[in-house]
Structure formats: structure tokens, C-alpha cells
């Protein structure tokens, strides 16, 4: 787990945010805010927060297709990679 991995999470979430609208846009915006806040504060997101983020993205992916689904999946993959380095699993 590193700042660069968390930056990757933020970037993937921003990309997913560009592909959605309405409720999905607001939900991803909240995820971006959480990840950015942790990055700015030098904090690690815990497993619970990461699981909630992944769950939110999974819910949004159910109604997505094409580039939107790919962007959401990329965000989930970035979270998974980051989560591997978080202690306490």
C-alpha cells in the first residue's frame, strides 16, 4: 500500500465519475472525496471503507455497460490492488 496506489484509486474513480450521471455520479463523487481526503491527510483507508467502496461500485456496475462498466471495473481493480497492502486483513 502506497500513496501512488491510492493516487491510482483516485484517478480510476475520477475516470468512472466522468462516465456516469445522476445518482451514480453523486455516489462516485463521494468515493472520490473519501479517497482524496485520505491521500491529502496521508491516511490509509481501512478494509471496511475499501469494502464499502467496492460494494458501491459493484452496485453501480450492475446498471452499466460499455465504457462505463470498464471504468467502474478499473476503479474496483485499483481498490483491490491498494487493499492488498493494507494491514489487518
C-alpha positions in Angstrom: 0.0 0.0 0.0 1.5 3.3 -1.0 0.5 6.8 -1.9 0.9 6.0 -5.6 -1.6 3.2 -5.3 -4.0 5.5 -3.6 -3.5 8.0 -6.3 -4.3 5.3 -8.8 -7.6 4.7 -6.9 -8.4 8.4 -7.1 -7.6 8.6 -10.8 -9.7 5.5 -11.6 -12.6 6.8 -9.6 -12.4 10.1 -11.4 -12.5 8.3 -14.7 -15.5 6.3 -13.6 -17.1 9.6 -12.4 -16.8 11.0 -16.0 -18.8 8.2 -17.4 -21.9 8.3 -15.1 -24.6 10.7 -14.2 -27.5 11.2 -11.7 -27.3 9.1 -8.6 -24.3 7.2 -9.8 -22.4 10.4 -10.3 -23.1 11.5 -6.7 -22.2 8.2 -5.3 -18.8 8.1 -7.1 -18.2 11.7 -6.2 -18.5 10.7 -2.5 -15.9 7.9 -3.1 -13.6 10.3 -4.8 -13.9 12.6 -1.8 -13.0 9.9 0.7 -10.0 8.7 -1.3 -8.7 12.2 -1.9 -9.1 13.1 1.8 -7.1 10.1 2.8 -4.4 10.9 0.3 -4.2 14.6 1.3 -4.1 13.6 5.0 -1.5 10.8 4.5 -4.0 8.3 5.9 -4.6 4.7 4.9 -8.2 3.7 4.1 -9.1 0.7 6.2 -10.6 -2.6 5.0 -14.1 -1.6 6.0 -14.0 1.6 4.0 -12.5 -0.1 1.0 -15.1 -2.9 1.1 -17.9 -0.3 1.2 -16.3 1.5 -1.8 -16.1 -1.8 -3.7 -19.7 -2.6 -2.9 -20.9 0.7 -4.1 -19.0 0.3 -7.4 -20.4 -3.3 -7.8 -23.9 -1.9 -7.3 -23.3 0.8 -10.0 -21.7 -1.8 -12.3 -25.0 -3.7 -12.4 -26.6 -1.0 -14.4 -23.6 0.0 -16.5 -22.3 -1.2 -19.9 -19.6 -0.4 -22.3 -17.0 2.2 -21.3 -18.9 2.9 -18.1 -18.7 -0.7 -17.0 -15.0 -0.8 -17.9 -14.2 2.4 -16.0 -16.1 1.1 -12.9 -14.2 -2.2 -13.1 -10.9 -0.4 -13.4 -11.7 1.5 -10.2 -12.6 -1.7 -8.4 -9.3 -3.3 -9.6 -7.3 -0.2 -8.3 -9.1 -0.5 -4.9 -8.3 -4.2 -4.8 -4.6 -3.6 -5.6 -4.4 -0.9 -2.9 -6.2 -3.1 -0.4 -3.7 -5.9 -0.7 -1.1 -3.7 1.1 -3.4 -2.6 3.9 -2.5 -4.3 7.2 -5.1 -6.2 9.2 -6.7 -8.4 6.5 
